[in-house]
Amino acid sequence: MEPNASLLLAIAPRPSTLTTIAIFGLPFTDSVSPFPNLHFTRASGDAFIEDLKSAILKQISLNKEIQNVLLSPHRSGNLSEVVDDAQTMGTFTIDRCGKIDQKLSGKRTIEWKPKSNKFLFAICTSGQMSNHLICLQKHMFFAAILNRILVIPSHKVDYQFSRVIDIEHINTCLGRKVVISFEEFSEIRKHHLHIDRFICYFSKPDPCYVDDEHIKKLKNLGISMGKLESAWNEDAKKPTGKTVSDIESKFSSNEDVVAVGDIFFANVEKEWVNQPGGPIAHKCQTLIEPSRLIKLTAQRFIQTFLGKNYMAFHFRRHGFLKFCNAKQPSCFYPIPQAADCIIRMVERANVAVIYLSTDAAESEYGLLQSLLVLNGKSIPLVRRPPRNLAEKWDALLYRHGIEGDSQVEAMLDKTICAMSRTFIGASGSTFTEDILRLRQDWGSASLCDQYLCQGEEPNFISDQNDV
């Protein structure tokens, strides 16, 4: 029998017609598959699987169209009852972009119960805000291992973290005081700001991964310190795996104030650290998350412009061409190829709109928008618009005087991406990695989350030699 021949058997207007149609034309949606044992997972780049899934989706769409055509000239009686009766015979459901089961019951955690007079001074110098947030998360793990209160860096030597994350939220989640601001630390120490031991996690390429400028900023805060000491011979470019026992043996001290840094590149109990919610026992979804103001603003933006059925796309371009081409394989894709990858994901996820978080030039994302066409319809790319007094979604930021802050805007972008139904990120970007962490911790991670063109290589790569 030819494919779909069985569909044609129901054309004759017999009493069984609607029942027959309803049985073979079960109300397939974007979350339904006719194959109950076919489990789709995160894209692996396997062309065969992708082609198979595409073929199945096209067949489902065709079946639905035929059902509608056949039903239109024969409508009689209560159609909903017929369909409901057919559904009782069983449906096969699988959400192709369903949320990932995090299996939280088997988590391995550590209790963070610091001594009230022992402090860990966080040193984070590598990269931009996302790097520093990852560095802070690792410092929290170190503080838990060493039974110390973590001191959040001053905005005079680091980012103003209080603008983008809720520090007190961390204490609430633990039910005790585990982190304090630099200002609180200064009050507790009666302005006697001395670092008793400054221990470097990395000895190469520079001790502690800090430069003279950072040391100068610390001293300008009135902080005195001794000589930097290295815990071991460790290269930031080639970090080796370490255990909790390693940290305890090299960083434990009877001194009151210990500084450790920079540990952004540190590889300590990686599987443990990367669990949903992190390695520390607490009662919240995650410890480091956007402030309440930013979360509310993100929700208002989503309600205004996106609705719940949207995909988020982090499109990193600035400074990424050289960075990606130094990797094997490269992660910098020509825009037409990127558009093809996105269209496939939109078709798979069946989303209405894409939220675009990007540092790309207008010429690049403008071209991308022009190429995003599916079934003859343009797929809208939505970016946060400039300030408009007629719009109220961002009123909270202005009311609290944090509008226009580049770090607040970056965290707002990150939050909107983390709340999306599915997400496409930029391989090699810590901004993307922090979004994936939030999605995992918040329970919004989907089976369709992936990097742009995951499993593919760019179809054109420039020479890497500089002139």
C-alpha positions as CSV (number, residue, x, y, z in Angstrom):
1,M,0.0,0.0,0.0
2,E,1.3,3.5,-0.9
3,P,2.1,5.8,2.0
4,N,-1.0,7.6,3.3
5,A,-3.2,5.2,1.3
6,S,-5.0,4.3,4.5
7,L,-5.9,8.0,4.9
8,L,-7.9,7.9,1.6
9,L,-10.1,5.0,2.8
10,A,-12.1,7.3,4.9
11,I,-13.3,9.5,2.1
12,A,-16.7,7.8,1.6
13,P,-19.4,9.5,3.8
14,R,-20.3,6.5,5.9
15,P,-21.3,6.7,9.6
16,S,-17.9,5.4,10.5
17,T,-16.2,8.2,8.6
18,L,-15.7,10.6,11.5
19,T,-14.7,7.9,13.8
20,T,-12.1,6.6,11.4
21,I,-10.8,10.0,10.8
22,A,-10.7,10.8,14.4
23,I,-8.7,7.6,15.1
24,F,-6.0,8.2,12.5
25,G,-6.2,11.9,13.0
26,L,-5.8,12.2,16.7
27,P,-5.3,15.8,17.7
28,F,-1.6,15.9,17.1
29,T,0.1,19.0,18.5
30,D,3.7,20.1,18.9
31,S,4.0,17.7,21.9
32,V,2.7,14.6,20.2
33,S,4.4,11.8,18.4
34,P,2.9,8.6,16.8
35,F,5.9,6.6,18.0
36,P,5.7,6.1,21.8
37,N,9.1,4.4,22.0
38,L,11.0,7.1,20.0
39,H,12.7,9.3,22.6
40,F,14.2,12.6,21.3
41,T,17.1,14.0,23.2
42,R,19.3,17.0,22.9
43,A,20.5,17.5,19.4
44,S,23.6,15.4,18.7
45,G,24.3,16.5,15.2
46,D,23.2,13.2,13.8
47,A,21.8,14.1,10.4
48,F,19.8,10.9,10.1
49,I,17.9,11.5,13.4
50,E,17.2,15.1,12.4
51,D,15.9,14.0,9.0
52,L,13.7,11.3,10.6
53,K,12.2,13.8,13.1
54,S,11.6,16.3,10.3
55,A,9.9,13.6,8.2
56,I,7.7,12.6,11.2
57,L,6.7,16.2,11.8
58,K,5.8,16.8,8.2
59,Q,3.7,13.6,8.2
60,I,1.9,14.8,11.3
61,S,1.2,18.1,9.7
62,L,0.0,16.4,6.5
63,N,-2.3,14.1,8.4
64,K,-3.8,17.1,10.2
65,E,-4.4,18.9,6.9
66,I,-6.1,15.9,5.4
67,Q,-8.2,15.5,8.5
68,N,-9.5,19.1,8.2
69,V,-10.2,18.7,4.5
70,L,-12.2,15.4,5.0
71,L,-14.1,16.7,8.0
72,S,-15.3,19.9,6.3
73,P,-18.0,18.5,3.9
74,H,-19.3,15.9,6.4
75,R,-19.8,17.8,9.6
76,S,-22.8,16.4,11.5
77,G,-23.7,15.5,15.0
78,N,-21.4,16.2,17.9
79,L,-17.9,16.0,16.5
80,S,-16.2,16.7,19.9
81,E,-17.8,13.6,21.3
82,V,-16.5,11.5,18.4
83,V,-13.0,12.9,18.9
84,D,-13.2,12.4,22.7
85,D,-14.3,8.8,22.1
86,A,-11.4,8.2,19.8
87,Q,-8.9,9.7,22.3
88,T,-10.0,7.2,24.9
89,M,-8.5,4.5,22.7
90,G,-5.1,5.9,23.6
91,T,-2.8,8.7,22.5
92,F,1.0,8.7,22.2
93,T,2.5,11.8,23.8
94,I,6.0,13.0,23.9
95,D,7.0,16.7,24.1
96,R,9.8,17.2,21.7
97,C,11.0,20.2,23.7
98,G,9.7,19.1,27.1
99,K,11.5,20.1,30.3
100,I,14.4,18.0,31.5
101,D,13.8,15.9,34.6
102,Q,16.6,17.0,36.9
103,K,16.4,14.1,39.3
104,L,17.1,16.1,42.4
105,S,16.7,13.2,44.8
106,G,20.2,11.9,44.3
107,K,22.0,15.1,44.8
108,R,25.3,15.2,46.6
109,T,25.6,18.3,48.8
110,I,27.8,19.9,51.4
111,E,26.6,21.8,54.4
112,W,27.8,25.4,54.7
113,K,28.2,26.2,58.4
114,P,30.8,28.9,58.7
115,K,32.5,30.0,61.9
116,S,31.4,33.5,62.8
117,N,35.0,34.9,63.0
118,K,36.5,33.2,59.9
119,F,36.3,34.9,56.5
120,L,37.1,34.0,52.9
121,F,37.9,37.1,50.8
122,A,36.8,36.4,47.2
123,I,39.2,37.5,44.5
124,C,37.8,37.5,40.9
125,T,39.6,39.2,38.1
126,S,39.1,37.1,35.0
127,G,36.8,38.3,32.2
128,Q,33.5,40.1,32.5
129,M,30.4,39.8,34.8
130,S,29.4,36.2,33.9
131,N,33.0,35.0,34.6
132,H,32.9,36.8,38.0
133,L,29.5,35.3,38.9
134,I,30.9,31.8,38.1
135,C,34.0,32.7,40.1
136,L,31.8,33.7,43.1
137,Q,29.9,30.4,42.9
138,K,33.2,28.5,43.2
139,H,34.2,30.7,46.1
140,M,31.0,29.8,47.8
141,F,32.0,26.1,47.4
142,F,35.4,26.9,48.8
143,A,33.9,28.8,51.7
144,A,31.6,25.8,52.5
145,I,34.6,23.4,52.5
146,L,36.7,25.7,54.7
147,N,33.8,26.7,57.1
148,R,34.2,30.4,56.4
149,I,31.9,33.4,55.7
150,L,32.4,34.6,52.1
151,V,33.1,38.3,51.7
152,I,31.7,39.7,48.5
153,P,34.2,42.1,46.8
154,S,33.7,45.8,46.9
155,H,32.4,47.6,43.8
156,K,35.6,49.6,43.9
157,V,37.7,46.6,42.9
158,D,35.0,44.5,41.1
159,Y,31.5,44.7,39.8
160,Q,28.6,46.1,41.9
161,F,27.1,42.7,42.5
162,S,24.3,44.2,44.7
163,R,22.7,45.7,41.6
164,V,22.3,42.4,39.7
165,I,22.0,39.7,42.4
166,D,20.3,39.5,45.8
167,I,23.1,38.8,48.3
168,E,20.7,38.4,51.2
169,H,18.8,35.8,49.2
170,I,21.8,33.5,49.6
171,N,21.7,33.8,53.4
172,T,17.9,33.2,53.4
173,C,18.4,30.0,51.3
174,L,20.9,28.7,53.9
175,G,19.1,29.9,56.9
176,R,22.2,31.5,58.3
177,K,24.8,34.2,57.6
178,V,27.1,32.8,55.0
179,V,27.9,35.8,52.8
180,I,28.5,39.4,53.7
181,S,29.2,42.6,51.7
182,F,32.6,44.3,51.9
183,E,31.0,47.1,53.9
184,E,29.7,44.6,56.5
185,F,33.1,43.0,56.7
186,S,34.7,46.4,57.3
187,E,32.2,47.1,60.2
188,I,32.8,43.7,61.8
189,R,36.6,44.1,61.6
190,K,36.4,47.6,63.0
191,H,38.1,48.8,59.9
192,H,41.1,46.7,60.6
193,L,41.2,45.3,57.1
194,H,44.1,42.9,56.9
195,I,44.3,39.7,54.8
196,D,46.2,37.3,57.0
197,R,47.0,34.9,54.1
198,F,46.6,35.5,50.4
199,I,46.7,32.1,48.7
200,C,47.0,31.7,45.0
201,Y,45.1,28.9,43.4
202,F,47.0,29.4,40.1
203,S,50.8,30.0,40.1
204,K,50.9,30.6,36.3
205,P,50.8,32.7,34.2
206,D,50.7,35.1,37.1
207,P,50.4,34.3,40.8
208,C,46.7,34.5,41.9
209,Y,45.9,35.6,38.3
210,V,46.0,39.2,39.6
211,D,48.0,42.1,38.4
212,D,49.6,45.1,40.1
213,E,46.5,47.3,39.3
214,H,44.2,44.9,41.3
215,I,46.5,44.8,44.3
216,K,46.7,48.6,44.2
217,K,42.8,48.8,44.2
218,L,42.7,46.6,47.3
219,K,45.3,48.7,49.1
220,N,43.3,51.9,48.2
221,L,40.4,50.3,50.2
222,G,42.7,50.2,53.2
223,I,43.4,46.5,52.9
224,S,46.8,45.4,54.0
225,M,48.2,42.0,53.1
226,G,51.3,39.9,53.2
227,K,53.1,38.3,50.3
228,L,51.2,36.2,47.8
229,E,51.7,32.5,48.2
230,S,50.9,29.7,45.8
231,A,49.2,26.6,47.0
232,W,50.7,24.4,44.3
233,N,52.1,24.5,40.8
234,E,49.0,25.1,38.7
235,D,48.6,26.7,35.3
236,A,45.3,28.6,34.6
237,K,45.6,27.5,30.9
238,K,45.8,23.8,31.9
239,P,43.8,23.3,35.2
240,T,43.9,19.8,36.6
241,G,41.1,18.2,38.5
242,K,41.1,18.7,42.3
243,T,39.0,17.2,45.1
244,V,37.6,18.5,48.4
245,S,40.4,16.9,50.2
246,D,42.9,18.8,48.0
247,I,41.2,22.1,48.9
248,E,41.1,21.3,52.6
249,S,44.8,20.3,52.7
250,K,46.1,23.4,50.8
251,F,43.7,26.2,51.9
252,S,42.7,25.4,55.5
253,S,44.1,27.9,58.0
254,N,43.7,29.1,61.5
255,E,44.0,32.7,60.4
256,D,40.9,34.8,60.6
257,V,41.0,36.3,57.1
258,V,42.1,34.3,54.0
259,A,41.9,35.4,50.4
260,V,41.9,33.0,47.5
261,G,41.9,33.8,43.9
262,D,41.3,33.9,41.1
263,I,39.4,30.5,40.8
264,F,37.3,31.1,37.7
265,F,39.4,28.4,35.9
266,A,39.6,26.1,38.8
267,N,38.5,22.5,38.2
268,V,37.2,21.2,41.6
269,E,34.7,18.4,41.8
270,K,33.2,19.4,38.5
271,E,30.3,16.9,38.4
272,W,29.4,17.8,42.0
273,V,29.5,21.6,41.3
274,N,27.5,21.3,38.1
275,Q,24.5,19.6,39.7
276,P,21.2,21.5,39.5
277,G,21.2,24.0,42.3
278,G,24.9,23.6,42.9
279,P,26.9,21.6,45.4
280,I,25.8,23.3,48.6
281,A,22.7,22.2,50.6
282,H,20.0,24.9,50.6
283,K,16.2,25.3,50.4
284,C,16.0,27.4,47.2
285,Q,16.2,26.6,43.5
286,T,19.6,28.3,43.2
287,L,21.8,30.5,45.3
288,I,23.1,33.1,42.8
289,E,20.2,34.4,40.7
290,P,19.0,37.8,39.3
291,S,17.6,40.2,41.8
292,R,13.9,40.4,42.4
293,L,13.7,43.7,40.5
294,I,15.3,42.2,37.4
295,K,13.2,39.1,37.5
296,L,10.0,41.1,37.7
297,T,11.1,43.3,34.9
298,A,11.9,40.3,32.8
299,Q,8.5,38.9,33.5
300,R,6.8,42.1,32.5
301,F,8.8,42.3,29.3
302,I,7.8,38.7,28.5
303,Q,4.1,39.5,29.1
304,T,4.3,42.6,27.0
305,F,6.3,41.3,23.9
306,L,6.7,37.6,23.9
307,G,4.2,35.4,25.7
308,K,5.1,32.0,27.0
309,N,5.8,30.3,23.7
310,Y,9.1,31.9,22.7
311,M,12.6,30.8,22.0
312,A,15.6,32.8,23.3
313,F,18.8,33.1,21.2
314,H,22.1,34.4,22.5
315,F,24.0,35.5,19.4
316,R,27.6,36.4,20.5
317,R,29.5,38.1,17.7
318,H,31.7,40.9,19.1
319,G,35.3,39.6,19.4
320,F,34.1,36.1,18.7
321,L,35.5,35.6,15.2
322,K,39.1,35.3,16.2
323,F,38.2,33.5,19.5
324,C,36.1,30.8,17.7
325,N,38.6,30.3,14.8
326,A,41.3,29.5,17.4
327,K,39.1,26.5,18.5
328,Q,38.6,23.2,16.9
329,P,36.1,23.2,15.4
330,S,35.3,26.9,15.0
331,C,32.1,28.2,16.6
332,F,31.7,31.3,14.4
333,Y,29.0,30.6,11.8
334,P,28.1,32.6,8.6
335,I,24.7,34.2,9.1
336,P,22.9,32.2,6.4
337,Q,24.1,29.0,8.0
338,A,23.0,30.3,11.4
339,A,19.6,31.1,10.0
340,D,19.1,27.6,8.7
341,C,20.0,26.1,12.1
342,I,17.6,28.5,13.8
343,I,14.7,27.7,11.4
344,R,15.1,24.0,12.1
345,M,14.9,24.6,15.8
346,V,11.9,26.9,15.4
347,E,10.1,24.2,13.4
348,R,11.0,21.6,16.0
349,A,10.0,23.7,19.0
350,N,7.0,25.2,17.3
351,V,7.6,28.7,18.8
352,A,6.0,31.9,17.8
353,V,8.8,34.3,18.3
354,I,12.5,34.5,19.1
355,Y,14.0,36.8,21.8
356,L,17.4,37.9,20.6
357,S,20.2,38.8,23.0
358,T,23.2,39.9,21.0
359,D,26.2,42.2,20.7
360,A,26.1,41.9,16.9
361,A,26.0,44.9,14.6
362,E,22.6,45.8,13.1
363,S,23.9,44.8,9.7
364,E,24.4,41.2,11.0
365,Y,21.2,40.7,12.9
366,G,19.3,42.6,10.2
367,L,20.5,40.0,7.7
368,L,19.6,37.2,10.1
369,Q,16.0,38.6,10.4
370,S,15.6,38.7,6.7
371,L,16.6,35.0,6.3
372,L,14.3,33.7,9.1
373,V,11.4,32.5,7.0
374,L,9.4,29.4,7.7
375,N,6.4,28.2,5.5
376,G,6.4,31.6,3.9
377,K,6.1,33.5,7.2
378,S,8.8,35.6,8.8
379,I,9.9,34.5,12.3
380,P,10.1,37.7,14.4
381,L,13.3,38.5,16.2
382,V,12.6,40.6,19.3
383,R,15.2,42.8,21.1
384,R,14.7,45.0,24.0
385,P,13.6,48.4,22.6
386,P,15.0,51.8,23.7
387,R,13.4,53.5,26.6
388,N,9.8,54.7,25.8
389,L,7.8,56.5,28.5
390,A,4.6,55.0,27.0
391,E,5.8,51.5,28.0
392,K,5.7,50.5,31.6
393,W,7.4,47.1,31.5
394,D,10.7,48.6,32.7
395,A,9.3,51.1,35.2
396,L,10.8,49.3,38.2
397,L,14.4,49.9,36.9
398,Y,13.8,53.6,36.6
399,R,12.0,53.8,40.0
400,H,15.0,52.3,41.7
401,G,17.6,54.2,39.7
402,I,19.3,51.3,38.0
403,E,18.2,52.0,34.4
404,G,20.9,52.3,31.8
405,D,23.4,50.2,33.9
406,S,25.1,47.9,31.4
407,Q,25.4,45.1,33.9
408,V,21.7,45.4,34.9
409,E,20.8,45.2,31.2
410,A,23.0,42.2,30.6
411,M,21.4,40.4,33.6
412,L,18.0,41.3,32.3
413,D,18.8,39.8,28.9
414,K,20.1,36.7,30.7
415,T,16.9,36.4,32.8
416,I,14.6,36.7,29.7
417,C,16.7,33.9,28.1
418,A,16.6,31.8,31.2
419,M,12.8,32.0,31.3
420,S,12.2,31.0,27.6
421,R,10.6,27.8,26.5
422,T,13.8,26.7,24.7
423,F,17.2,28.3,24.3
424,I,20.0,28.5,21.7
425,G,23.3,29.6,23.0
426,A,26.8,30.5,21.8
427,S,29.4,27.8,22.3
428,G,32.4,29.1,24.3
429,S,30.4,32.0,25.9
430,T,30.2,32.2,29.7
431,F,27.1,34.4,29.3
432,T,25.5,31.4,27.6
433,E,26.8,29.0,30.3
434,D,25.3,31.1,33.0
435,I,22.0,31.1,31.2
436,L,22.1,27.3,31.0
437,R,22.9,27.1,34.7
438,L,19.9,29.2,35.6
439,R,17.7,27.2,33.3
440,Q,18.9,24.0,34.9
441,D,18.4,25.4,38.4
442,W,15.0,27.0,37.7
443,G,13.7,23.8,36.0
444,S,13.2,25.6,32.7
445,A,15.9,23.6,30.8
446,S,14.4,21.9,27.8
447,L,15.3,18.9,25.7
448,C,15.8,21.3,22.8
449,D,18.3,23.6,24.5
450,Q,21.5,23.6,22.5
451,Y,24.4,25.7,21.0
452,L,23.9,27.4,17.7
453,C,24.4,24.8,14.9
454,Q,25.4,22.2,17.5
455,G,27.1,19.3,15.7
456,E,27.9,21.3,12.6
457,E,31.1,23.1,11.5
458,P,30.9,26.5,9.8
459,N,30.6,26.0,6.1
460,F,33.4,28.6,5.6
461,I,36.3,29.5,7.8
462,S,38.8,32.3,7.2
463,D,42.6,31.9,7.4
464,Q,43.8,32.3,11.0
465,N,47.1,34.0,10.3
466,D,47.2,37.7,11.2
467,V,48.7,40.1,8.6
